[in-house]
Amino acid sequence: MGRNKFSQKEIEQIGKLLKRKNAGTRFQQKMIRHTLRVDYEFNISDFNVQGKAFGYDELQECIRRQRILILDDATIEAMKAKRARDKTRDEAAKQAEAIAAGEAVDWQAAQKEWDAYYGKMKSEE
């Protein structure tokens, strides 16, 4: 699930990308969908009717029906910052669980051991 709250500037950019998507080749369409997902956290599948193309007109309809909300830039930036913090926290927790379960190596601890060992060897030279 992607976002459903965007700034006016983001909506304008998403609209331009959707217009280009519908006019592009299959490869161009794939690249545009990727850009929408990665750069804007906009997943077409969150808003479209299954089997029907999603374009600029459908975007405007979602805005009209308030399935997509337009908020001010400051609010959007605060949301993005919170999502980034949450993602970092979740990844750290997942990594800690994997290390505790023996499914992963704590590479930071390994790096410290490496530095301590090779730092000691260099000082002996």
Secondary structure, 3 states (H helix, E strand, C coil): CCCCEECHHHHHHHHHHHHHHHHCCHHHHHHHHHHHHHHHCCCHHHCCCCCCCCCHHHHHHHHHCCCCEECCHHHHHHHHHHHHHHHHHHHHHHHHHHHHCCCCCCHHHHHHHHHHHHHHHHHHC
